[in-house]
């Protein structure tokens, strides 16, 4: 098996892209293997590595189906639902608290503006 080509940070030739760059163009790798790697050197640790894919072998992103949109909406609604007071908090509940802010800090007096 041949080794993958390694390019330095910002020096990859045209025709290669990371997953994020492909997604920005409305593409996905589509099952292709990693074509090359990109390395960004760091001082006291190993280099940051990004996988590169061939743009000419990428395929378009599959469109979202109505079922996927509904599942995404339900998941986002569940992230706003407080498990303690059973209300929609109106924001995504922080994982560090596990509940909405009024339930997490019930003794704090409300601040006036």
C-alpha positions in Angstrom: 0.0 0.0 0.0 1.4 3.4 -1.0 1.8 6.1 1.6 -0.6 9.1 1.4 0.8 12.4 0.1 1.4 14.8 3.0 1.0 18.6 2.4 2.0 21.4 4.6 -0.6 23.8 6.0 -2.1 26.0 3.3 0.0 24.3 0.6 -2.4 21.7 -0.7 -2.9 21.7 -4.5 -6.2 22.4 -6.1 -8.5 19.4 -6.4 -8.3 18.4 -2.7 -10.6 19.5 0.1 -11.4 18.7 3.7 -14.9 17.4 4.7 -15.9 20.9 5.8 -14.7 22.4 2.5 -16.6 19.8 0.6 -19.8 20.5 2.7 -19.5 24.2 2.0 -19.6 23.3 -1.7 -22.6 21.1 -1.2 -20.6 17.9 -1.6 -19.6 14.9 0.5 -16.8 12.3 0.1 -19.2 9.7 -1.1 -17.3 6.6 0.1 -13.9 7.5 -1.3 -10.8 6.9 0.8 -8.7 9.7 2.1 -6.5 10.9 -0.8 -4.0 13.0 1.2 -3.3 14.5 4.5 -2.6 18.1 5.5 -0.3 18.8 8.5 0.0 22.0 10.5 3.1 21.9 12.7 2.9 22.8 16.4 5.7 23.7 18.8 5.4 21.3 21.7 3.0 18.7 20.4 2.5 16.6 17.3 1.2 18.3 14.2 -2.5 18.9 13.5 -3.7 16.5 10.8 -6.6 17.0 8.4 -7.7 14.4 5.9 -8.1 15.6 2.3 -10.5 14.1 -0.3 -10.6 14.5 -4.1 -13.1 17.1 -5.2 -13.6 15.4 -8.6 -14.7 12.2 -6.9 -17.1 13.9 -4.4 -20.8 13.5 -4.8 -23.7 15.9 -4.0 -25.1 15.9 -0.5 -28.3 14.0 0.0 -31.3 16.3 0.5 -33.1 16.3 3.9 -36.3 14.3 3.8 -39.4 15.5 5.7 -38.9 12.7 8.3 -35.3 13.9 8.9 -36.5 17.5 9.3 -39.1 16.3 11.8 -36.6 14.3 13.8 -34.2 17.3 13.9 -37.0 19.6 15.2 -38.0 17.0 17.9 -34.3 16.7 19.0 -33.9 20.5 19.2 -37.2 20.8 21.2 -36.0 18.1 23.6 -32.8 20.1 24.3 -35.0 23.1 25.4 -37.3 21.0 27.6 -36.5 21.2 31.3 -36.7 17.8 33.0 -37.5 19.3 36.4 -40.3 21.9 35.7 -41.4 20.3 32.4 -41.5 23.7 30.6 -39.9 24.9 27.3 -37.0 27.1 28.6 -36.9 29.0 25.3 -33.1 28.2 25.0 -30.9 25.1 24.9 -30.5 24.0 28.4 -26.8 23.9 29.4 -25.5 20.3 29.9 -23.5 21.5 32.9 -26.8 22.4 34.7 -29.1 19.7 33.4 -32.1 22.0 34.1 -33.2 25.5 33.2 -31.6 28.3 35.0 -34.5 29.1 37.4 -34.6 25.5 38.4 -30.8 25.3 38.9 -30.7 28.5 41.0 -34.0 28.7 42.8 -32.8 31.0 45.6 -31.3 33.7 43.4 -33.5 36.8 43.3 -34.4 38.1 39.9 -32.2 41.0 38.7 -33.9 44.2 37.8 -32.8 46.1 34.6 
